[in-house]
Amino acid sequence: MKTTLPQTRRFEFGFPYLDATVLVEDHGDTVDIRASRDTFTEARKLAFIRELAAEGFIDTAFQWFPLAGADSPLGVHWYVDFSWLELPKVLLDRARRFMVSALVGGLLLEGSLFAGLWIVAGH
């Protein structure tokens, strides 16, 4: 007999005004919510959970569950965790190139200013 494991559904939400990104993982019997920053009040957390249930992202039974502790077997678990965020390699490479060129340009500008000062001073 084959048994199928419930597949975890994942959704990402951005909150620019709170400077936070949220990952919602629906495991079927529990829901894990991982926020990149601790900017949500308890009332906003509960409102977000009710909104998720109303929009069909999670089971509607969760809209009346209180926030559960990390060791609770049922309910919605809220974590502040940014380890799931990954920047694309292209962005990291672009930022690295920009910083190296800015540093080299700054050093060249500083060197030319010191050389000009040295020439003007008569040496």
N, C-alpha and C positions, 0 to 999 in steps of 0.2 A: 504494500500500500504506500503510495506516494503522499507525502505531506508537503504542502507549500507554505513557506514562511511568508508572513506579511512583509511586503516591501516598504521600506521607509520612504515616505514622501518628504521632499525638502523644498522649502520656499524661502526666498530672500526678499527682504523689504528694506528700503532705505528711508531714513528720517533725517533729511538735511537740516531741518530747524533744530533738531536735537544732536546733530553731528554723530549719528549712530546708524549702524547697519544691524539688521536682525535676521537671524537664520532660524526658521521654524522647521523642526523635524517631527513628523507625525509617525509614531511607531505603531499606531493602532490603539493600544491600551494606555499609552502614555504619550505626552507631547513634551519635547524639549525645545525651549526657546533660548537661543544664545544671542545676547546683545553685545555689541562691540564696546559699549560704554555704559556706565551706570547713571543714565540720565532719565530713567523712567520712574515716576512715582508709583506707589502701589495702586492708586486709582487708575492711572494710565495703563498699567500692566493689565489690570482686570478688564478695562475697556478694550484694549487691544485683543485680549483673548476672546471676549464676547464678539468682537468684530470678525475675528478669524472664523469663529463658529458660524456666525450669521452669513458669511460669504462662502462657506463650504470648504474652507481650507482644512479645517479639523472637524471632528464629529461634534454635533450640536450638544451632546451631553457634557462636553467640557466647558461650555459657557457658564455653567452653574457650579463648577468645581472651584474650590479655593486654590490658591497657589500652594503647591506641595513642597516639602523639603526634599533635599537631594536623595535621601534614603527612602522616600515614600514610594511604594510600588504602583500607585495609581495617581493620576492627576497631571497637572501641568508643572513642569520644572523650569524655573527661570534662572539662567546663569549669565554672569558677565564674563565673556570669554571671546577673545579676538583671534585665537589660534587658527580658526577655520578660514580667516581671510588670507588670501594670497594675491600679491601683486603680480601681474604678468611680467615675464622676463623682458619683454620689449620696453615696458615703462622703466624698469630698473636700469636697463642698459642706457636708455635715453637720459635718465637723471644722472647716471654716473658720468656720461660724456659731457653733459652740461657742466657739472661741478668741476671736472678736471679742466675743461676749457676756461671756466670762470677763474679758477685758481691760477692757471698759467697766464691768462690775460692780466689778472691783478698783479702778479709778480713782474711781468714785463712793464706794466704801467709804472709800478713803484720804482723799478730799476731805471726807467727813462727819466722819471722825476728826480731821482737822486743824481743821475748823470748830469741833467740840466742844472741842478743846483750846484754841483761841483764845478761845472764850467763857468757859471755866472760868478761864483765865489772867487774865481781867478786861479784855480789850481790846474 
